[in-house]
């Protein structure tokens, strides 16, 4: 971005930040002010409502006592007007008498064999009404009949009289009554006069909190006020079932006063409970009945009586609307200020950036490669000095680029070519061989590797000096090059008098013909400065994919075949043959080299990644031993591991691999969020002293700080077949420490499935031969599928090795085998290459 644009932008962003900060501050300040005002308003309202509720409750008790005494006076008047036995009385008499003594109704209660029932009444609903299930009311009746003072703890007790609390009538739940009960032993019935509905509730209607609540809900923002009974709100209703009627007692009602239109029962019940428990005001926001509501719950603890909670529903949308309006006005003002600032900054920046713009434009041309261009700006200030320096730099760059172009081609050539012969060098081979082999594999083509070592060349160097030797090498390179088809071959100088040729798409017969032509060419005399030299060539040949799929091993096999040709008299070409190569090795010499390599820790460990394909992660690696000898080159594990087992070197070799692998993986895991596990192959000889093996593993894991859960042992089926109790016990000890046990090359041995389930193993590894037999038509899948199902049935993990084709991967995924390793993902890699593979894989 140009300075011309940057200066206005900086001013614009600075002012924008200040205005945004001011608006945010003002928004939250206004919000806090509105909420504080709302809290004060709620406090005033709840104080008034709670005062009215308490006064109503106190007044109600006072009125109840007055009504109770009035009912006793009525009872005495009724007694004087009625015969002593209810049999002499009819219901019409009671209706007339009720009007005379100014009560709503009169009921006469009498004893039966096991109950107290209504025998006569001015209210038809109470005739033959049972009272046995009325709880403390029934107890009070029995105490009256026994001429004892009533002591049920509720209502009003006077001589021969008890007045129950105001309650819903169980005979007719549509009414609320206040009852009186009189019995002095002169009658065979209890006199029960009572007031009903308005005569009972008149005081509360006139002086209760209802009018106060109704008045406040008409104010702006207050939607409703509720007085909750915390004991019963949100719980299952305490329904009373008596005399064929069902109702809720007044004292058990969840809401005592007010309305409850904005219902959110479960949430409100939790906040009411929290308010009572903490004795603090609680509130929350929610959308109820399509309105943004602020609900507040205020606990009230009166000096006497049950505590209650006042709930207030406030229209929170009013606060939001007020805040939105203020925010809108501030944004309009901010936009006006920002527009002014932007215009001023544009004018200011234009006056500064015009000369800078010219310099930038000219420098851009220089940056695009127009070196040598000069700027013309007549200024005496810093910009003028900058112009002079840019002109000087442009001139220097022009000269530098000319020199760079001249040397770049030379550098690129020298990087990949031998300076003496002009042939491609070993560096080129290391970089390109893998891609050549990979492309050949994809195209199902062959690659032939010819490893050439000149016979008797050392004598020329020793006798005639290195200058003559160098001239001779140039001539040799020219002769070899003339024998090759440049489009289908690649000639590399390996070093000294060694050359490597890659032949592309040559059959074995054609490769042999090229090798023989080279031998014929190279055995002809060489004439250097009048001197005649007779040499010869030993050629070793390896073929891809016939001998191996591994590029490093391919070179190693060709090298081994060349040594075999040289040992057989030289001046000949020999194809690599595993049998002949092994038989021709100087066994005692190789043993000595192996012993020394182990002592000097010159054994390498390579790592082949294990992939959890469905998740796309690397979860571990198999540690593989590799040995490159100075004399023999890359020695195949198939050669030196049997030697190590026969000579007793396998124990120190195994310990060396364990130490290197555990230390390397432990170091990698220090910087990884998901740690890798490492698996190491164990030979049968490790199990000859199982207790020592277990202790050695413990010590190495402890020293290298690798947790046991990140270590896996790979054993073959043969070890299991020859297992003893000692071997099984040692595996169980390792497994109990968290170490995993895996059976390698599973399916190639003769495991007895009957006892496989009882052995301490965690994983089955499907042998690569079964995977590589799967073709594009998905034939030969029976054995891998059976092993996968077997592992699943035994609750074991399963991993497929040797996966090289995409269709093999897709088949395994379809069978829910997600753990894989093979050349499709990566060959075994050195520690440095594996580390780079981790980075590339996780950043792809």
C-alpha positions in Angstrom: 0.0 0.0 0.0 1.3 3.4 -0.9 2.1 6.1 1.7 -0.4 8.3 -0.1 -3.1 5.8 0.9 -1.5 4.8 4.1 -1.5 8.2 5.8 -5.2 8.8 5.3 -5.9 5.2 6.3 -3.8 5.6 9.5 -5.6 8.8 10.5 -8.9 7.2 9.6 -8.2 4.1 11.6 -6.9 6.1 14.6 -10.0 8.3 14.7 -12.2 5.2 14.1 -10.5 3.5 17.0 -11.0 6.5 19.3 -14.7 6.9 18.2 -15.3 3.2 18.6 -13.8 3.1 22.0 -15.8 6.2 23.0 -19.0 4.7 21.6 -18.4 1.3 23.3 -17.6 3.1 26.6 -20.7 5.3 26.3 -22.9 2.2 25.4 -21.8 0.3 28.4 -22.0 3.3 30.7 -25.6 4.1 29.4 -26.5 0.4 29.8 -25.2 0.4 33.4 -27.1 3.6 34.2 -30.3 2.2 32.8 -29.9 -1.0 34.7 -29.1 0.8 37.9 -32.2 2.9 37.4 -34.2 -0.2 36.7 -32.8 -1.9 39.9 -33.8 1.2 42.0 -37.2 1.1 40.5 -37.6 -2.6 41.1 -36.4 -2.1 44.7 -39.0 0.6 45.4 -41.8 -1.6 43.8 -40.8 -4.8 45.6 -40.5 -2.9 49.0 -44.0 -1.6 48.6 -45.4 -4.9 47.4 -43.7 -6.8 50.2 -45.0 -4.3 52.8 -48.5 -4.7 51.4 -48.3 -8.5 51.4 -47.1 -8.6 55.0 -49.8 -6.1 56.1 -52.4 -8.1 54.3 -51.2 -11.3 56.0 -51.3 -9.6 59.4 -54.7 -8.0 58.7 -56.1 -11.3 57.4 -55.1 -13.0 60.6 -56.8 -10.2 62.6 -59.9 -10.4 60.4 -59.9 -14.1 60.7 -60.0 -13.8 64.5 -62.9 -11.3 64.4 -64.8 -13.5 62.0 -64.1 -16.5 64.3 -65.5 -14.7 67.3 -68.6 -13.5 65.3 -69.2 -17.1 64.3 -69.1 -18.2 68.0 -71.7 -15.6 68.9 -73.8 -16.9 66.0 -73.3 -20.5 67.3 -74.7 -19.5 70.7 -77.7 -17.9 69.0 -78.2 -21.0 66.8 -78.1 -23.3 69.9 -80.9 -21.3 71.6 -83.0 -21.6 68.4 -82.7 -25.4 67.7 -83.8 -28.6 69.5 -81.0 -30.6 71.2 -81.2 -33.5 68.7 -80.6 -33.1 64.9 -83.4 -35.6 64.2 -85.9 -32.9 65.2 -84.4 -30.4 62.8 -84.9 -29.9 59.0 -82.7 -28.2 56.4 -85.2 -25.4 55.7 -85.1 -24.4 59.4 -81.3 -24.0 59.0 -81.7 -21.8 55.8 -84.1 -19.5 57.6 -81.9 -19.4 60.8 -78.8 -18.6 58.7 -80.4 -15.5 57.4 -81.5 -14.5 60.9 -78.1 -14.8 62.5 -76.4 -13.3 59.3 -74.1 -16.2 58.3 -73.8 -17.7 54.8 -74.7 -21.3 55.9 -75.2 -23.6 58.9 -74.2 -27.2 59.0 -74.8 -29.7 61.8 -72.1 -32.4 62.3 -72.8 -35.7 64.1 -71.0 -38.8 65.0 -71.5 -42.1 63.2 -69.9 -45.5 64.0 -66.6 -44.5 62.5 -66.9 -41.0 61.1 -68.2 -37.5 61.7 -70.6 -36.4 58.9 -72.8 -33.5 58.0 -76.3 -34.6 59.0 -78.2 -31.3 58.4 -77.2 -28.2 56.4 -78.5 -25.1 54.6 -75.9 -26.1 51.9 -77.0 -29.3 50.1 -73.4 -30.1 49.2 -72.5 -30.7 52.9 -75.3 -33.1 53.7 -73.8 -36.6 54.3 -70.3 -35.1 53.8 -67.6 -37.2 55.5 -64.8 -35.5 57.4 -62.7 -38.5 58.3 -60.0 -37.6 55.7 -59.7 -33.9 56.8 -56.6 -34.3 58.9 -56.3 -31.9 61.8 -59.9 -30.7 61.2 -61.2 -34.2 62.1 -58.9 -34.2 65.2 -60.5 -30.9 66.2 -64.0 -32.3 65.9 -63.1 -35.3 68.1 -61.7 -33.0 70.8 -64.9 -30.9 70.7 -67.0 -34.0 71.1 -64.8 -35.0 74.1 -65.4 -31.5 75.6 -61.6 -30.9 75.5 -60.0 -27.6 74.3 -58.9 -27.9 70.7 -55.1 -28.0 70.4 -54.4 -28.6 66.7 -52.3 -25.5 66.5 -54.3 -23.7 63.8 -57.4 -21.5 63.9 -58.9 -19.9 67.0 -59.8 -21.9 70.1 -62.3 -20.6 72.7 -64.4 -22.5 75.4 -66.4 -25.3 73.7 -65.5 -23.6 70.4 -62.9 -23.8 67.5 -62.7 -21.7 64.4 -60.7 -23.2 61.5 -58.5 -21.1 59.1 -59.9 -19.6 55.9 -59.7 -22.4 53.3 -61.4 -23.8 50.2 -64.5 -25.8 50.9 -63.9 -29.5 50.3 -67.6 -30.0 49.7 -67.6 -27.4 47.0 -64.1 -26.2 45.9 -65.6 -23.2 44.0 -66.0 -21.4 47.4 -63.7 -20.1 50.1 -65.1 -20.3 53.6 -64.4 -19.3 57.2 -65.9 -21.9 59.6 -66.9 -22.0 63.3 -67.6 -25.1 65.4 -69.5 -25.1 68.7 -70.3 -28.0 71.1 -71.0 -27.9 74.8 -72.5 -31.4 75.3 -76.1 -30.3 75.4 -76.8 -31.4 71.8 -76.0 -34.5 69.8 -74.4 -32.4 67.0 -71.7 -29.8 66.5 -73.1 -26.4 65.4 -71.1 -25.3 62.3 -72.0 -21.8 61.0 -69.7 -20.3 58.3 -69.1 -17.3 56.1 -68.5 -17.7 52.4 -66.6 -15.9 49.5 -67.1 -12.1 49.7 -67.9 -12.1 53.4 -64.5 -13.8 53.9 -62.3 -12.1 51.2 -63.7 -8.6 51.5 -60.8 -7.4 53.6 -58.1 -8.7 51.2 -59.9 -7.3 48.2 -60.1 -3.9 49.8 -56.7 -3.7 51.6 -54.6 -6.5 50.0 -51.6 -6.0 47.5 -53.8 -6.6 44.5 -54.5 -2.9 43.8 -50.9 -2.0 44.4 -49.7 -4.7 42.0 -52.3 -3.6 39.4 -51.2 0.0 39.7 -47.5 -0.8 39.2 -48.1 -3.0 36.1 -49.7 0.0 34.4 -46.3 1.9 34.7 -44.0 2.0 31.7 -41.9 -1.2 31.4 -43.5 -3.2 34.2 -45.3 -6.1 32.5 -46.4 -8.2 35.6 -45.7 -8.7 39.3 -46.1 -12.1 41.0 -45.8 -13.1 44.6 -44.5 -16.7 44.6 -44.8 -19.3 47.3 -41.2 -20.8 47.1 -42.3 -23.9 49.0 -44.6 -25.0 46.2 -43.7 -23.2 43.0 -42.3 -25.4 40.3 -43.2 -28.5 42.2 -46.0 -31.0 41.7 -49.3 -29.5 42.9 -50.5 -30.7 46.3 -54.0 -31.7 45.1 -56.4 -32.7 47.9 -59.0 -35.3 46.9 -62.0 -35.3 49.3 -65.7 -36.0 49.0 -65.3 -36.6 45.2 -63.7 -33.2 44.7 -60.1 -32.2 43.9 -58.5 -28.8 44.8 -55.4 -27.1 46.0 -55.4 -25.5 49.5 -54.8 -21.8 49.7 -51.6 -22.2 51.7 -50.3 -24.7 49.0 -50.9 -22.4 46.0 -47.7 -21.7 44.1 -48.7 -18.0 43.4 -50.3 -16.0 46.2 -50.8 -12.7 44.4 -50.5 -11.2 41.0 -50.5 -12.8 37.6 -48.1 -15.2 35.8 -48.5 -14.7 32.0 -44.8 -14.8 31.1 -44.4 -18.4 32.1 -41.0 -20.0 32.3 -41.7 -22.4 35.2 -38.5 -24.5 35.2 -36.1 -21.6 35.0 -38.1 -19.4 37.4 -38.3 -22.2 39.9 -34.5 -22.5 40.0 -34.0 -18.7 40.4 -36.7 -18.6 43.1 -34.9 -21.4 45.0 -31.6 -19.6 44.5 -33.0 -16.3 45.8 -34.4 -17.9 49.0 -31.2 -20.0 49.6 -28.8 -17.0 49.0 -31.2 -14.3 50.4 -30.1 -12.2 47.4 -31.9 -10.8 44.5 -31.6 -12.9 41.3 -32.4 -12.0 37.7 -32.0 -13.2 34.1 -32.9 -12.2 30.5 -34.9 -14.3 28.1 -37.4 -14.0 25.3 -40.9 -14.9 26.5 -44.2 -14.4 24.7 -42.1 -12.9 21.8 -40.8 -10.2 24.1 -37.3 -9.6 25.6 -37.9 -9.9 29.3 -35.8 -9.1 32.3 -37.1 -11.2 35.2 -36.1 -10.2 38.8 -36.7 -12.3 41.9 -36.6 -10.6 45.3 -36.7 -12.9 48.4 -38.7 -11.5 51.4 -38.3 -13.0 54.9 -41.1 -11.6 57.2 -40.7 -11.6 61.0 -43.5 -14.2 61.3 -44.9 -16.5 58.7 -43.6 -18.2 55.6 -41.0 -16.4 53.4 -42.1 -15.5 49.9 -40.5 -14.2 46.6 -41.7 -11.2 44.6 -41.1 -11.8 40.9 -41.1 -8.8 38.5 -41.2 -9.1 34.7 -39.7 -6.0 33.0 -39.8 -5.1 29.3 -36.1 -5.3 28.6 -36.8 -4.3 25.0 -37.3 -0.7 26.3 -33.7 -0.6 27.6 -32.4 -2.1 24.3 -34.4 0.4 22.3 -33.0 3.3 24.4 -29.5 2.0 24.0 -30.0 1.4 20.2 -31.2 4.9 19.8 -28.2 6.4 21.6 -25.9 4.2 19.7 -27.4 5.2 16.4 -27.0 8.9 17.2 -23.4 8.4 18.2 -22.6 6.4 15.0 -24.1 9.2 12.9 -21.9 11.7 14.7 -18.9 9.4 14.4 -19.4 9.0 10.6 -19.5 12.8 10.2 -16.3 13.2 12.2 -14.6 10.4 10.3 -15.6 11.9 6.9 -14.0 15.2 7.9 -10.8 13.5 9.1 -10.6 11.5 6.0 -10.8 14.5 3.7 -8.2 16.5 5.7 -5.8 13.5 5.8 -6.2 13.1 2.0 -5.2 16.7 1.4 -2.3 16.4 3.9 -1.0 13.1 2.5 -1.2 14.3 -1.1 1.1 17.2 -0.3 3.7 14.8 1.2 3.4 11.7 -1.0 3.5 13.2 -4.5 7.3 13.2 -4.7 7.4 9.9 -2.9 5.0 8.5 -5.4 7.3 9.4 -8.2 10.3 7.7 -6.5 8.1 4.6 -5.8 7.0 4.4 -9.4 10.6 4.6 -10.6 11.9 2.1 -8.0 9.1 -0.3 -9.1 10.5 -0.2 -12.6 14.0 -0.9 -11.2 12.5 -3.8 -9.1 11.0 -5.3 -12.2 14.4 -5.6 -13.7 15.0 -2.3 -15.4 18.4 -1.9 -13.8 20.5 1.1 -14.7 17.5 3.5 -14.8 18.1 6.9 -13.2 15.6 9.2 -11.3 15.4 12.9 -11.8 14.2 14.8 -8.8 15.5 18.3 -8.0 15.3 18.4 -4.2 17.8 19.3 -1.6 16.1 17.5 1.3 16.1 13.8 2.4 14.1 12.8 -0.7 16.8 14.3 -2.9 19.5 12.3 -1.1 17.3 9.2 -1.4 17.1 9.7 -5.2 20.9 9.9 -5.5 21.3 6.7 -3.5 18.7 4.9 -5.6 20.5 5.9 -8.8 23.8 4.5 -7.4 22.0 1.3 -6.3 20.4 1.0 -9.8 23.8 1.2 -11.4 25.3 -1.4 -9.0 22.4 -3.8 -9.5 22.7 -3.6 -13.3 26.4 -4.7 -13.0 25.6 -7.3 -10.4 22.8 -8.9 -12.4 25.0 -9.2 -15.4 27.6 -11.0 -13.3 24.9 -13.2 -11.7 23.5 -14.4 -15.0 27.0 -15.3 -16.1 27.7 -17.3 -13.0 24.3 -18.9 -12.4 24.5 -21.3 -15.3 28.0 -22.3 -14.1 26.8 -22.9 -10.5 23.8 -24.9 -11.6 26.0 -27.0 -13.8 28.7 -27.6 -11.2 26.0 -28.5 -8.6 24.9 -31.5 -10.6 27.9 -32.4 -12.7 31.3 -33.9 -12.1 33.9 -31.1 -12.7 36.4 -33.5 -14.3 34.3 -35.5 -16.8 31.3 -33.2 -17.1 29.0 -36.1 -16.3 26.2 -36.0 -13.9 27.4 -36.5 -10.3 26.3 -38.5 -7.2 24.3 -35.5 -5.9 22.1 -35.6 -9.0 21.6 -39.3 -8.5 20.6 -39.0 -4.9 18.0 -36.3 -5.8 16.6 -37.8 -9.0 16.8 -41.5 -8.5 13.7 -41.7 -6.3 11.6 -39.7 -8.8 12.9 -41.8 -11.7 12.0 -45.1 -9.9 8.6 -43.6 -8.8 7.7 -42.6 -12.3 8.8 -46.0 -13.7 6.6 -47.7 -11.1 3.5 -45.6 -12.0 4.1 -46.3 -15.7 4.9 -50.0 -15.0 8.3 -49.5 -16.7 11.7 -51.1 -15.9 14.9 -49.4 -14.7 18.3 -51.1 -15.0 21.2 -50.0 -12.9 24.7 -50.7 -14.1 27.5 -50.2 -11.6 30.9 -49.9 -13.4 34.3 -50.1 -11.7 37.4 -49.9 -14.0 39.8 -52.8 -13.6 43.5 -51.9 -13.0 42.9 -48.2 -13.0 44.6 -47.8 -9.6 47.9 -49.0 -11.2 47.7 -46.2 -13.8 47.2 -43.6 -11.0 50.0 -45.0 -8.9 52.5 -45.4 -11.8 51.8 -42.3 -14.0 50.3 -39.8 -11.5 46.9 -38.3 -11.0 47.1 -36.0 -14.1 47.4 -39.0 -16.4 44.7 -40.7 -14.4 42.4 -37.7 -14.9 42.9 -37.6 -18.6 42.2 -41.3 -18.7 38.9 -40.8 -16.8 37.8 -38.2 -19.3 38.4 -40.7 -22.2 36.6 -43.5 -20.3 33.6 -41.2 -19.7 33.5 -40.2 -23.4 33.6 -43.9 -24.5 30.8 -44.9 -22.1 28.7 -41.9 -23.3 29.1 -42.9 -26.9 27.7 -46.4 -26.2 24.5 -45.0 -24.7 21.2 -43.7 -26.1 21.0 -40.3 -24.4 17.1 -40.3 -24.4 16.8 -43.6 -22.6 19.8 -43.5 -20.3 21.5 -41.5 -17.6 25.3 -41.6 -16.9 26.7 -40.7 -13.5 30.2 -40.6 -12.2 29.9 -42.1 -8.7 33.4 -41.2 -7.7 37.0 -42.3 -8.6 36.8 -44.8 -11.4 33.2 -45.8 -10.6 30.3 -45.0 -12.9 26.6 -45.7 -12.6 24.3 -46.0 -15.6 20.5 -45.9 -15.5 18.8 -47.5 -18.5 15.1 -46.8 -18.9 12.6 -49.3 -20.4 15.3 -51.8 -21.3 14.6 -55.5 -21.1 17.0 -57.8 -19.3 18.3 -59.0 -22.6 18.8 -55.5 -23.9 20.5 -54.5 -20.7 22.9 -57.4 -21.0 23.7 -56.3 -24.6 24.5 -52.8 -23.5 26.7 -54.1 -20.7 28.7 -56.4 -23.1 29.1 -53.5 -25.5 30.5 -51.4 -22.7 33.0 -54.1 -21.8 34.1 -54.5 -25.4 34.6 -50.7 -25.7 36.4 -50.3 -22.4 38.9 -53.2 -22.9 40.2 -51.5 -26.1 43.6 -49.7 -25.5 43.6 -46.1 -24.3 46.4 -43.8 -25.7 47.2 -40.8 -23.5 50.1 -38.6 -24.5 51.8 -41.4 -26.4 51.3 -43.9 -23.6 49.1 -47.0 -24.2 47.0 -48.4 -21.4 44.9 -51.6 -21.2 42.1 -51.6 -18.7 38.9 -53.5 -18.3 35.6 -53.0 -16.6 33.6 -55.0 -14.0 29.9 -54.3 -14.2 27.2 -55.2 -11.7 23.6 -55.0 -12.8 20.3 -54.8 -10.7 16.8 -54.4 -12.1 13.7 -52.6 -11.0 11.3 -54.0 -10.0 12.6 -57.5 -10.4 15.2 -57.3 -7.6 13.7 -54.6 -5.3 11.4 -51.6 -5.2 13.8 -49.7 -2.9 16.1 -47.3 -4.8 18.9 -47.4 -2.3 18.9 -51.1 -2.2 18.8 -51.1 -6.0 22.2 -49.3 -6.1 23.5 -51.5 -3.3 22.6 -54.7 -5.3 24.3 -53.4 -8.4 27.4 -52.5 -6.3 27.4 -56.1 -4.8 27.1 -57.6 -8.2 30.0 -55.5 -9.4 32.2 -56.8 -6.6 31.2 -60.3 -7.5 32.2 -59.6 -11.1 35.6 -58.3 -9.9 36.2 -61.3 -7.7 35.5 -63.5 -10.7 38.3 -62.1 -12.7 36.8 -58.8 -13.8 36.1 -57.6 -17.3 32.6 -59.0 -17.2 29.0 -58.1 -16.4 27.0 -60.0 -13.7 23.4 -59.6 -12.7 22.5 -59.4 -9.1 21.4 -62.8 -7.7 20.5 -63.1 -4.0 21.8 -66.6 -3.8 25.1 -65.9 -5.6 25.6 -62.6 -3.7 25.2 -64.3 -0.3 27.4 -67.2 -1.2 30.2 -64.9 -2.4 30.4 -62.7 0.7 33.6 -63.0 2.6 31.8 -64.1 5.8 34.6 -63.7 8.4 35.4 -60.2 7.0 31.8 -59.1 7.0 31.4 -60.4 10.6 34.4 -58.3 11.7 33.0 -55.2 10.0 29.6 -55.8 11.6 31.2 -56.2 15.1 33.2 -53.0 14.6 30.1 -51.1 13.3 28.1 -52.1 16.4 30.9 -51.1 18.8 31.3 -47.7 17.1 27.5 -47.3 16.9 27.7 -47.0 13.1 24.4 -48.7 12.7 21.6 -46.5 11.4 17.9 -46.6 12.3 15.4 -45.7 9.6 11.7 -45.0 10.3 8.7 -46.1 8.2 5.6 -44.0 9.0 2.4 -45.6 10.3 -0.7 -43.7 9.1 -4.2 -43.6 10.5 -5.7 -43.0 7.1 -9.2 -42.0 7.9 -8.0 -39.3 10.2 -5.0 -38.3 8.0 -2.5 -38.5 10.9 0.8 -40.1 11.5 0.4 -42.1 14.8 3.7 -43.9 14.9 6.7 -45.4 13.1 8.4 -48.8 12.7 12.1 -48.7 13.5 14.2 -50.5 10.9 17.9 -51.3 11.2 20.2 -50.2 8.3 24.0 -50.6 7.8 26.2 -49.0 5.3 29.8 -50.3 5.3 32.8 -48.5 3.9 33.9 -51.5 1.9 30.6 -53.4 1.2 28.4 -50.3 0.9 24.7 -50.8 1.8 24.4 -54.2 3.3 20.9 -55.7 3.2 19.4 -56.6 6.6 18.6 -60.0 5.1 22.3 -60.6 5.0 23.7 -59.1 8.3 20.8 -59.9 10.7 21.2 -63.7 10.3 24.9 -63.2 10.8 24.2 -61.2 14.0 21.9 -63.9 15.3 24.4 -66.7 14.5 27.4 -64.8 16.1 25.6 -63.5 19.2 25.8 -59.9 18.0 22.0 -59.6 17.9 21.7 -58.6 21.6 24.0 -55.5 21.3 22.6 -54.7 17.9 19.0 -54.9 19.3 20.0 -52.7 22.3 21.6 -50.2 19.9 18.5 -50.0 17.8 16.3 -49.7 20.9 18.3 -46.8 22.3 18.5 -44.9 19.1 14.9 -45.3 18.2 13.6 -44.5 21.7 15.8 -41.5 22.1 14.8 -40.1 18.6 11.1 -40.6 19.1 11.3 -39.1 22.6 12.9 -36.0 21.2 10.3 -35.7 18.5 7.5 -36.0 21.0 8.7 -33.1 23.0 7.4 -30.7 20.3 4.3 -32.7 19.2 0.8 -32.2 20.5 0.0 -35.9 19.6 3.0 -38.1 20.5 4.3 -40.8 18.2 4.7 -44.4 19.1 7.7 -46.5 17.9 7.7 -50.2 17.2 10.9 -52.4 17.3 11.2 -55.9 15.9 12.3 -58.5 18.5 14.1 -61.8 17.4 13.6 -65.1 19.1 17.0 -64.7 20.8 15.7 -61.8 22.9 13.3 -64.3 24.6 16.0 -66.7 25.7 16.5 -64.6 28.8 13.0 -63.0 29.2 13.6 -61.5 32.6 16.8 -59.7 31.4 14.9 -58.5 28.3 12.1 -57.0 30.4 14.6 -55.2 32.7 16.6 -53.9 29.7 13.4 -52.5 28.1 12.5 -50.8 31.3 15.9 -49.3 31.7 16.1 -48.0 28.1 12.6 -46.4 28.2 13.5 -44.8 31.5 16.9 -43.5 30.3 15.4 -42.1 27.0 12.3 -40.7 28.8 9.9 -42.5 26.4 6.6 -43.5 28.1 5.8 -47.2 27.8 2.5 -46.4 26.1 4.5 -45.0 23.2 6.5 -48.2 22.7 5.5 -51.4 20.8 7.2 -54.8 20.5 6.9 -56.6 17.2 7.3 -60.4 17.4 6.7 -63.2 14.8 4.3 -66.1 15.1 7.2 -68.5 15.5 8.0 -67.0 18.8 4.5 -67.5 19.9 4.4 -71.1 18.7 7.5 -71.9 20.8 6.3 -69.9 23.7 6.9 -71.1 27.2 5.2 -69.9 30.4 8.3 -67.8 31.0 7.9 -66.0 27.6 4.2 -65.4 28.1 4.8 -64.1 31.6 7.4 -61.7 30.3 5.0 -60.4 27.6 2.3 -59.9 30.2 4.7 -57.9 32.4 5.5 -55.6 29.5 1.9 -55.3 28.6 0.9 -54.5 32.2 3.4 -51.6 32.0 1.5 -50.1 29.1 3.8 -51.5 26.3 1.9 -52.8 23.2 2.6 -56.3 21.7 2.2 -56.8 18.0 2.4 -59.9 15.9 4.4 -59.1 12.7 3.9 -60.8 9.3 0.6 -62.3 10.6 -0.8 -65.0 8.4 2.5 -66.4 7.2 3.0 -68.7 10.2 0.9 -71.4 11.8 -0.7 -69.8 14.8 -3.3 -71.8 16.6 -6.4 -69.7 16.7 -7.6 -71.6 19.8 -5.0 -70.1 22.0 -4.4 -66.8 20.1 -7.2 -65.1 22.1 -5.4 -65.9 25.4 -2.0 -64.5 24.5 -1.0 -61.0 25.7 -1.1 -59.3 22.3 -2.6 -56.0 21.2 -2.2 -55.8 17.4 -2.1 -58.1 14.3 0.1 -56.9 11.4 -1.2 -58.3 8.0 1.9 -59.5 6.1 2.7 -57.4 3.1 2.5 -60.4 0.7 -1.2 -60.6 1.3 -1.7 -56.9 0.6 0.5 -56.8 -2.5 -1.4 -59.8 -4.0 -4.6 -57.6 -4.1 -5.0 -56.4 -7.7 -7.1 -53.7 -9.3 -10.0 -56.0 -9.7 -9.9 -56.6 -5.9 -9.0 -60.2 -6.3 -7.1 -62.2 -3.6 -8.7 -60.2 -0.8 -10.0 -63.2 1.2 -7.0 -63.6 3.6 -6.7 -59.9 4.5 -10.4 -59.7 5.1 -10.3 -62.8 7.3 -7.5 -61.4 9.4 -9.3 -58.1 9.8 -12.5 -59.9 11.0 -10.4 -62.1 13.3 -8.8 -59.1 14.9 -12.2 -57.4 15.3 -13.6 -60.6 16.9 -10.6 -60.8 19.3 -10.9 -57.1 20.1 -7.4 -56.5 18.7 -6.0 -53.6 16.6 -5.0 -54.4 13.0 -2.5 -52.7 10.7 -1.7 -53.5 7.1 1.9 -53.3 5.9 3.2 -53.2 2.3 0.4 -50.9 1.0 1.7 -49.6 -2.3 -1.4 -49.0 -4.5 -4.4 -46.6 -4.0 -6.9 -49.4 -4.7 -5.3 -51.4 -1.9 -5.8 -48.5 0.5 -9.4 -48.1 -0.6 -10.1 -51.8 0.0 -8.7 -51.7 3.5 -10.7 -48.6 4.3 -13.8 -50.3 3.1 -13.1 -53.1 5.6 -12.5 -50.5 8.5 -8.8 -51.3 8.6 -7.5 -47.7 9.0 -4.0 -48.2 10.2 -1.5 -48.7 7.3 2.2 -48.5 6.3 3.9 -48.9 2.9 5.4 -47.2 -0.1 2.1 -45.6 -1.0 2.8 -43.3 1.9 6.5 -43.4 2.4 9.6 -45.7 2.2 11.7 -46.1 5.4 13.4 -42.8 6.0 16.4 -41.6 7.9 15.7 -39.5 11.0 16.3 -36.2 9.2 14.1 -37.3 6.2 11.4 -38.6 8.6 11.3 -35.3 10.5 10.9 -33.4 7.2 8.2 -35.9 6.2 6.3 -35.1 9.4 6.4 -31.4 8.6 5.3 -31.8 5.0 2.5 -34.3 5.9 1.0 -32.2 8.6 1.3 -28.9 6.6 -0.2 -30.3 3.4 
